[in-house]
Structures are given as C-alpha cells and as structure tokens.
C-alpha cells in the first residue's frame, strides 16, 4: 500500500518567493529527456522526478493495470510534494491514464502523446515512422491522433521494448550496442514503404536518450522528433511565467524499488537530481 508522507514545501528562490515545483513521472529514466527540456526552458524551476521501476516496463502492462496503479502512485507523490504541475513523461501511460489521473489529483496534469501532428507537417514523402512501445503504437488514442492529423500520410508503426532496455543501460553508463539498436529499429524500415520514411516520431520518452544511435541506424534523410520541447512550452504556459532564471532549487528523484541506484546516480545528477530516494510500494 502506498503511504503519503508529510507535505514538503517548495524551496525558496533567490527572490524570496517559493519556486514553483513540477513533478516529472515515468516508468524509468525516459522522462529525463522531458525533464531536460523543461530545465532548459525554465532553469529556475524546482523539478521532482519520479520513476516507477517496480512496474517497469509500462509497455508490457495492460491498460487496467496502469489505470489502477499510476493515479494511486501519483496521488501519494502529490500529497508529499504538492507540485503545481504533474507531467506524465510516458507515452504509454499518457495514452491510458490521463482521465483517471486528472480525477485523482489537484495539480494540473500534462500528458505526453506521440508527436504525430508536427510529423505530418514536416514530412515531404508523406510516409511517417512511429516508433514507440508495443502498447503505445497500438492504442486507440494513437490511432485517433493519426486520423486527426495525419490522415493523408502512411504511418508505419513499430513497437520496441528492446530500445527501452538499451536506453536504461545507457543511462547506467553502459555503451549501447549499435548492432542492437539497428536490429531493434530494422522492422520499422523493413515494412512496405519503409524506404520512403523521412520523419520518425519517437513515441517513447526513453528513445530520445538514444537519439545519436537511432540517427546512425537510419537513413540521412530521416528526421527524428519527440514531444519534449512541446511539453516544456506547455509547462511554461500553465505556470504563467515568462522566465525562471537559474540556478534551480534542489529537487529529488523518487524511485520505486528495482532501480540500480549506484549505476543510475551519475545520470540523475547530470540532469540536476543529486538526491535519490526509494519509495516503497
């Protein structure tokens, strides 16, 4: 059972006013790609990171399992940290749990959905690659995005759990095998029309962490896009601020059991999370 510890107030900023806080949530380290974009846009924002390693990978979980777990976990984190905004930095979860999470929380909730609309605006060949977890690429929500914004395009989908594992390993300091990345993405380009893909939507927040390797595994004409920068802009709009100059107030990383903290600590520190805490579930 999740316990809700005592609420922790925001850390005062240099102006003497409490710094706004935003909670970024994912199943693992993938949300760091989103946290990095938010921190780049608003360096003075207090960020709290939460990762549900006990339930990783979300891409292999059922919709019912995610709906039962994610709002409950986020409610416990909200009770402790009282963030102004909760960012679900996970495409898989966002395509399933947004309504239930918004009903469970007081904070504004920002989801992460595949960048189909900008991909449709960028493509010249009208052939788009959609690379996500198996759950995300087959969701009804994702199909609605395609119907609404890319109905005149051919969208080739491929779901990969392997890339999630490779991204997690990279953040633990292990050099990704380029051959493994190429094998994981090959089925996307092997589909009929795969040679015409000129934009690939990275529909998992883990995948931008492998941007260099994925670019090397793709044709030079292929452009990789994700939702991180758009989420950062949405957070800025909801906060109603023009800027929040750094340095950022300290914020912790809260992980459910299962993470290799020793191996992950340098990666979290690189994104500004020096303190790691385990939340027992």
C-alpha positions in Angstrom: 0.0 0.0 0.0 1.3 3.5 -0.9 1.8 5.8 2.0 1.6 9.6 1.7 4.4 11.2 3.7 4.2 14.7 5.1 3.9 17.5 2.6 7.2 19.2 1.8 7.1 22.9 0.9 8.7 24.4 -2.2 12.3 25.7 -1.8 12.5 29.5 -1.6 14.0 31.0 -4.7 16.6 33.9 -4.8 13.7 36.4 -4.9 12.4 35.1 -1.6 9.3 33.7 -3.2 8.7 29.9 -3.3 10.0 28.4 -6.5 7.2 26.6 -8.5 7.6 22.9 -8.5 6.8 20.4 -11.2 6.8 16.6 -10.8 8.0 14.6 -13.8 6.9 11.0 -13.8 7.9 8.0 -15.9 8.4 4.2 -15.5 12.1 4.7 -15.7 14.8 7.1 -16.9 13.0 8.0 -20.1 11.3 11.1 -18.5 14.7 12.6 -18.0 14.6 13.5 -21.7 11.5 15.6 -20.9 12.9 16.9 -17.6 16.0 18.1 -19.6 13.8 20.1 -22.0 11.8 21.7 -19.1 15.0 22.6 -17.2 16.5 24.1 -20.4 13.4 26.4 -20.8 12.9 27.2 -17.1 16.3 26.7 -15.4 15.0 28.1 -12.1 12.1 25.7 -11.8 12.1 23.1 -9.0 11.8 19.7 -10.6 11.0 16.5 -8.8 11.5 13.3 -10.7 9.7 10.0 -10.0 10.2 6.7 -11.7 8.2 3.5 -11.1 11.0 0.9 -11.5 8.9 -1.7 -9.6 6.5 -1.7 -12.6 8.9 -1.2 -15.5 8.3 -1.6 -18.4 4.9 0.0 -18.8 4.8 -1.0 -22.4 4.1 -4.6 -21.3 1.4 -3.8 -18.8 -2.4 -3.9 -19.5 -4.5 -0.8 -19.6 -6.3 -2.0 -16.4 -3.0 -2.4 -14.6 -1.9 1.1 -15.5 -5.2 2.7 -14.6 -5.2 1.0 -11.2 -1.6 1.9 -10.4 -0.5 5.2 -11.8 -3.1 7.6 -10.4 -2.7 6.0 -6.9 1.1 6.4 -7.1 0.9 10.0 -8.3 -1.7 10.9 -5.6 0.8 9.7 -2.9 3.6 11.8 -4.5 1.3 14.9 -4.8 0.5 14.6 -1.1 4.1 14.8 -0.3 5.4 17.4 -2.7 2.4 19.5 -3.6 3.6 20.2 -7.2 1.8 22.8 -9.3 2.0 20.5 -12.3 2.5 16.8 -12.8 4.0 15.8 -16.1 3.4 12.2 -17.1 6.5 11.8 -19.2 5.5 8.5 -20.6 3.6 8.0 -23.9 2.4 4.5 -22.8 0.8 5.8 -19.6 -0.5 9.0 -21.1 -2.5 7.3 -23.7 -4.3 5.3 -21.0 -4.4 7.0 -17.6 -4.9 10.8 -18.2 -8.6 10.9 -17.3 -8.2 8.8 -14.2 -5.1 10.8 -13.1 -6.7 14.2 -13.6 -9.7 13.0 -11.5 -7.3 11.8 -8.7 -5.1 14.9 -8.4 -5.4 18.6 -7.5 -2.5 19.6 -9.7 -2.6 20.3 -13.4 -1.7 17.1 -15.3 0.3 17.3 -18.6 0.5 14.1 -20.7 3.0 13.0 -23.3 1.5 11.9 -26.6 3.1 10.9 -29.9 4.2 13.9 -32.0 2.0 12.9 -34.9 0.8 16.4 -35.7 4.3 18.0 -36.1 5.5 14.9 -38.0 2.7 15.3 -40.6 3.7 19.0 -41.0 7.3 18.1 -41.6 7.2 15.1 -43.9 7.8 15.6 -47.6 7.2 12.0 -48.6 4.0 11.6 -46.6 5.5 8.4 -45.0 6.0 8.7 -41.3 7.6 6.2 -38.9 6.0 5.8 -35.5 8.5 4.2 -33.0 7.2 3.5 -29.5 6.5 0.7 -27.1 4.1 -2.0 -28.3 1.4 -0.6 -26.1 1.7 3.0 -27.4 1.7 2.2 -31.1 -1.4 0.1 -31.0 -3.5 2.3 -28.7 -6.9 3.7 -29.9 -5.7 7.1 -28.7 -2.7 6.9 -31.1 -5.0 5.9 -33.9 -7.2 9.0 -33.2 -4.1 11.2 -33.5 -3.3 9.7 -36.8 -6.8 10.1 -38.0 -7.0 13.7 -36.9 -3.6 14.9 -38.0 -2.0 12.5 -40.5 -4.9 11.1 -42.5 -3.1 11.9 -45.7 0.0 10.1 -44.7 1.2 6.5 -44.5 2.2 5.8 -40.9 4.4 2.8 -40.3 4.4 1.6 -36.7 6.9 -0.4 -34.8 6.8 -1.2 -31.1 10.1 -2.0 -29.3 10.7 -3.0 -25.7 14.4 -3.6 -26.6 15.1 0.1 -27.1 13.7 0.9 -23.6 16.2 -1.6 -22.1 19.1 -0.1 -24.2 18.2 3.4 -23.1 18.1 2.3 -19.4 21.5 0.7 -19.9 23.0 3.8 -21.5 21.9 5.9 -18.5 23.6 3.3 -16.2 26.9 4.1 -18.1 26.8 1.1 -20.5 27.7 1.9 -24.1 24.8 0.9 -26.3 25.5 -1.8 -28.9 24.9 -0.1 -32.3 24.1 -3.5 -33.7 21.4 -4.0 -31.1 19.9 -0.6 -31.9 19.9 -1.3 -35.6 18.2 -4.7 -35.0 15.6 -3.1 -32.8 14.7 -0.4 -35.4 15.1 -2.6 -38.5 11.5 -3.8 -38.6 10.2 -0.3 -38.9 12.1 0.3 -42.2 11.5 -3.3 -43.4 7.8 -2.6 -43.9 6.4 -1.8 -47.3 7.2 1.9 -47.8 9.9 1.9 -45.2 12.5 3.3 -47.6 10.3 6.4 -48.0 10.2 7.3 -44.3 11.6 10.8 -43.8 10.3 11.5 -40.3 10.3 9.2 -37.3 8.2 10.0 -34.2 10.0 8.9 -31.1 6.8 7.9 -29.2 8.6 6.8 -26.0 10.4 9.2 -23.8 13.3 6.7 -23.4 14.1 6.9 -27.1 15.5 10.5 -27.3 18.2 9.2 -24.9 19.3 7.0 -27.9 18.9 9.8 -30.5 22.6 9.5 -31.7 22.3 5.7 -32.1 18.9 5.9 -33.7 20.1 8.5 -36.2 23.1 6.3 -37.1 20.7 3.4 -37.7 18.5 5.5 -40.0 19.0 7.0 -43.5 20.5 10.5 -43.5 17.2 12.0 -44.8 15.3 10.7 -41.7 14.4 13.3 -39.1 13.7 12.2 -35.5 11.2 14.2 -33.5 9.7 13.9 -30.0 7.4 15.8 -27.7 9.9 17.0 -25.1 10.2 20.7 -26.2 6.5 21.0 -26.7 5.8 19.7 -23.1 8.3 22.2 -21.7 6.4 25.0 -23.5 3.1 23.7 -22.2 4.5 23.7 -18.6 5.7 27.3 -19.0 2.3 28.4 -20.3 0.5 26.7 -17.4 2.8 28.3 -14.8 2.1 31.7 -16.4 5.7 32.8 -16.2 8.0 34.5 -18.8 11.2 33.1 -17.3 12.7 31.4 -14.3 16.4 32.0 -14.3 18.6 29.6 -12.6 20.1 28.1 -10.6 17.4 25.6 -10.0 16.4 24.8 -6.4 17.3 21.2 -5.5 14.7 18.5 -6.2 15.0 14.8 -5.5 14.5 11.7 -7.7 12.0 9.3 -6.1 12.2 5.7 -7.3 10.1 2.7 -6.5 12.1 -0.5 -5.7 14.1 -2.2 -8.5 16.5 0.5 -9.7 20.2 0.1 -9.6 20.8 3.4 -7.7 24.6 3.2 -7.7 24.7 2.9 -11.5 22.0 5.5 -12.1 23.2 8.1 -9.7 25.6 9.9 -12.2 22.9 10.1 -14.8 20.4 11.6 -12.4 23.0 14.1 -11.1 23.7 15.1 -14.7 20.0 16.1 -15.0 20.1 18.0 -11.7 18.8 15.4 -9.3 21.5 14.8 -6.7 19.3 13.1 -4.1 17.7 9.7 -4.8 15.1 8.2 -2.5 13.3 4.9 -2.6 9.5 5.0 -2.2 8.3 1.7 -1.0 5.1 0.4 -2.7 
